[in-house]
Amino acid sequence: MNMNRRDFLLKSGAAASLGLLARGVLNGQPTALPENLGPGSGGSLPQPLLTKPSALQVQPPTLVTEFHPLRRDVGYFIGRGGTIGWLAAPAALVAVDTQFPDTAELFLKDLPGRGDRRLDAVINTHHHGDHTGGNGIFKPVTKTIVAQSNVPELMLAAAKRNPAAPAPTLPTETFPDSWRQSFGDETVVARYFRPAHTSGDIAVHFEKSNVVHLGDLVFNRIYPVIDRTARGRFKSWLTTLEDLVKNYPADAIYIFGHGSQKFGVTGGHADILAFRDYVAALLAHVASEIKAGTTKEKIIGLPNLPGFPDLHLPPGPGNRFAGNLGAAYDELTSD
């Protein structure tokens, strides 16, 4: 594809913003104006969405998708929503996450080497709609959809909060702690550590290729989302990030659910530790403010966290930092 990286990121980010706004609700919860919810999204809305409607119909930008090989037969796909990981080998086809129905169709149509073959497995890293919204497209051409045991319950709870949304397509196979399966000459191991971004996040390791899909366990140099309604907790997320570095090889390539324009959606231990440092600093800052008697309203008024300039955004609806502060406050004062 003849397109430089910056142009691609800008177009894919705009498409992500338009798609999420059109739904009005993401994952059963009202959506703020989206920032970096799609891989490489730039954090600002396309200008037409910031102005009053007019008789002129604004056409959304063409959706840009790309397949990126990483090692052996494993790679990742960028479209709209959480990054999809894939194994496309002569003996097996596996996908990790499914984005939305439109991009799920594009993925299935263009997956390298697929032809008309059925997928051996789809693995959901957690329950959120930008990672499972394409399950219904994948299900007829997939032998099994796998997820952690909490995911079906979380999907149904999110759907109940948003009855206008399409009914979710649930996993057909679940596991509490770990799942292991051989696909041709590749072995895939999924592992649940503890509540983090949600209470159903897993890491998916393609062992022979040494590629690990982390879903939303890592937001690469952007302010994260934490879903407290799904029992997500910053303190246990912090421990999980440290465990990831301990449990996977130093030369592993990691696929992240979301990332900034500059740092992207793949990386290594240094990127995990950078996110770990942010979560630790967030908790320390909020704990210090609570000890000093600062009100929650004042705490969440801080526009950005000092010491993390790569994450900084202007104040406004695209900046999720206030939500991080509020969630940390609630966790430290209520749990």
N, C-alpha and C positions, 0 to 999 in steps of 0.2 A: 504494500500500500504506500503510495507516494504522499506522505503527509508527515511533517515534522512533529516531534513530540508535543511541543507547546500548543500547536493548532489542535492536535487530537485531544489534549486534556481540556482545552477550553470548550470544544464542541461537546465532548462527552459529559462535562460538568453541567453545561446548559441543558442538555437532554435530561440528565438526572433531575435537575431542579424542576423542569416542566412536568416530568412524569409524576413526581411526588406531589406537586401541588394539585395536579389533576385529580389525584386520589383523595386529597383532603385529609386523610387519616392514614398514618403509617403504623403498622403493628398494633392496631387497636387503640392508639393514643393520638390525641390531636398533634399535628405536626407544626413545629415552628418553621419559619422560613429556612429551608435546608442549607446546610453548610458542610461540604465535604462528605455527603452521604454516599456519593458514587466515587469509585477510584479516580483520583486525580481531579475531583471537582474543585473549582476555584474558590468557592465560598461566597460568591455574590450572585444574585439573581440576574437573569437576562433583563436588560433594561425595559422591554415592553411590559414585564410583569410589575414594574414599579410605577407605571403610569395608569391613568384612568382608561377604561375601555373606550374604544372608538369604533366607528363603522368599518374601519380597515381591519381585516382579519390578519393576525400575525401568525405566520406559519412556524411551527417549532423547527429547530435545526434538525438536519438529518442525523439519525442515530449512528454513531460511529462505534464499531466493534473491532476488536483485535485479538488474535490468538498469539501468545508468546511462549515458545518452547523454552524449557529450563534445563532439564537433565534427562537423559535417556528418552523415555516416552511421556514425560510429565511436563506440564506447562500450566499457564493460567490464561483466562479469558476476561477481557474488559468489555463491558457493555453499559449497563445501568443497574446500580445496586451493588451488593457485595461481590467481590471478586470470585469468579468460579475457577476452581482448580480442575485439572483433567489428566487422566491417564488414557492415552490412545495408543495401544500396543496391538500387534497382530493377533494376540490371543485374548485381549480383554479391553473393555471400555468402562471407565469409571469417571463420574463427575462429583465434585465437592461443591455443594450449594447450587442454586438454580435461578437466582435473580428474580425477574418478573416474567410474565408470560411472553411478552414480545421478544425479549432478549433470549429467553429459553428457546424459542423457536429458531432464532438465528444461530444460537450455539449448536443445536442439534443438526441444523442444515449444513453447517460449515466445519464441524469438528473434524480435524485431519484424520483421514483414513477410516472414517466411520462407514460411509456408504449407506446401506440399509440395515446395518447390524443393530441389534438391541444392545442397550447398555447393561453391563453386569450389575452395577450398583450406582445409586446416588446416595451421597452422604450429606446430611444437613449439619452444619457446624453449630446451629442453634435455631430458635424458632422464628426470628424476626422476618417480616414479609419481604424485605429486599434480599433475603437469602433463601426463602422457601416459596416465594410467590410463583415460581415456575414449576413447582412440584407437579401440578396437574398436567402440564405439557409433557413432562418427562415420564410420568407414571405409565402411560400405555406402551412405551418403548423401553421400559426398564424392569429388570427382574425384581429388584428390591430397593426400597428407600430406607436408609438407616439413620438413626439419631439416638442421642442420649435419652434415657427413660423419662426425664422430666419434660421433654419437648412436646409430645402430644397434648399434655395437660396445659402447657403454656400457650400453645397454638389455639386451643379451644377457648381458653380464658380471654385471649386477645380478640378472638372472633366475637365472643359474647359482648365485649365492650364496644364492638363496632358491627352491629348486626347488618348494616347496609353493605358491608364488604362481602366479596365472594367467600363461600365456605372453604376453609383450608383443606388442602390435600395432605393428610397425615402420613407420617412414616409407617412403613409396614413391618419394620423390625427395629427393636430398641435394645439398649444395653445399659446397665447401671454405671459401670466403671471403665471397662475396656472391651474392645471388639477387634478381632484380628481375622483377616481373610487373605488368601493367596489368589492373585489374578494373573494367570500366565506365570512369567518369571518375576513378577513384582509382588511384594507383600505390603498390605495396607493395615495400619494399626491406628485405631481411634481411641483416644483416652480422655476421660473426664477427671479433672482434678478436684474442683470445688466451685461454689458460686463465684462468679466474677462479673462480667458484663451482664449476664443473666445467670440463672441456675441450671442452664443446660449447655454451656459452651464446651466444645471439645477441640482438641488438637488432632489433626489427621496426618499421620506420617507415612509417606511412601518410602519404605525402608531402603530398598535397593537404590533408588534414585536420590535418597537423602534430601527430600523436599518435604516440608511440613506446612500444611495449610492451617492457619490459626483462626480463621474466621474473624470475629470481632474481639478476640482476646488482645489484639493489638490494633490501635488506631495510630498509624505511623505519622507522627509529628502534626497531629490535629487534635483538638479537644474532643474527647470521646463522648459517647452516650453510655449511660449506665441505666439499666432498667430495674428500678427498685420494685415495681409491680411484679416482676419476674424473679424477685429475690436476689437481684444483683447486689453485690457489696464491694466497696472499694478495698476494705482491709483484706478480704480473702482474695481479691483480684491481685493485690500487691504480692501476696505469697505465691499465687499461681505464676505470675511473671517470673519470679525468681526460680520456681521449679522448672519452668520451660528451659531456661538456660542450663540448669543442672542435668536435665533428662535427655536432651537432644545433642547430637554431635556439634562440635564447634564450627565445622564447615557446612552445616545444614543451610539450605536456602529456605527462607520462610516466605510464605504468601500471607499477606495481611488482608483483612476484609476491606479496609479503606486506608487511603494515604493522601498526603499532600502532593501538590504539583511537583515540588522540589525533590521530595524523597521517594515518592512512588509507593507501590504496593508489594514490593519484595525487599528483603533485607536479611540481616543476620543478627547475631546475638547483641551487637551494639545497639541496634534499633529497638530490640526488646528492652534492653536495660535503660535506654533513653526514656521509653514510655514508663518503665518502672520508677525511674527517678521523678517523673512528673506526678505519678499517683502518690508517691511517698511525700513529695513536697506539698501537694494539695492537702493531704490529710494533716500534715504537720502545721500548715498555715491555719487551717480551720480550727484545729485543736487549740492552737495558741490564741486565736481570737475568742473562742468560747471561754477559755480560762480567764481572759482579760475582761469578760463580761460584755463583749460586743454583741449586738443584736443580730439575728439572722438577716434582717433587711439590710443592715449595713454591710455585713459580710458578703452578701451576694452582689453588692454594688461595685466590687473590685473588677475593673474591665479585663485585666489579663494578669497572669501570675508572673511576677518578676523571676528572671533566671531562665525563662523558656521562650526566647524570642521567636523560635521557629514555629511556635503554636499561635503567636499573637495575631489577633484580628481587631479591626475597629469595633467600637461599641455598636450594638444594634442586633437585630433579630438573627443574623447569621452567626453570631458569636455564642457558642454553647457553654462558655465558661461559667456563667451565672448558674446554669443548671448543674454543673459539676460541684460548685460551691454549695448549692442548696442540698444536693444529694449527700455530700460529705457531712454537712451540718446535721441532717436528719439521721444519718447513720451513727454519728458520734454522740448524739443526744438521745436517741430512741432505742437503739438496738442493744 
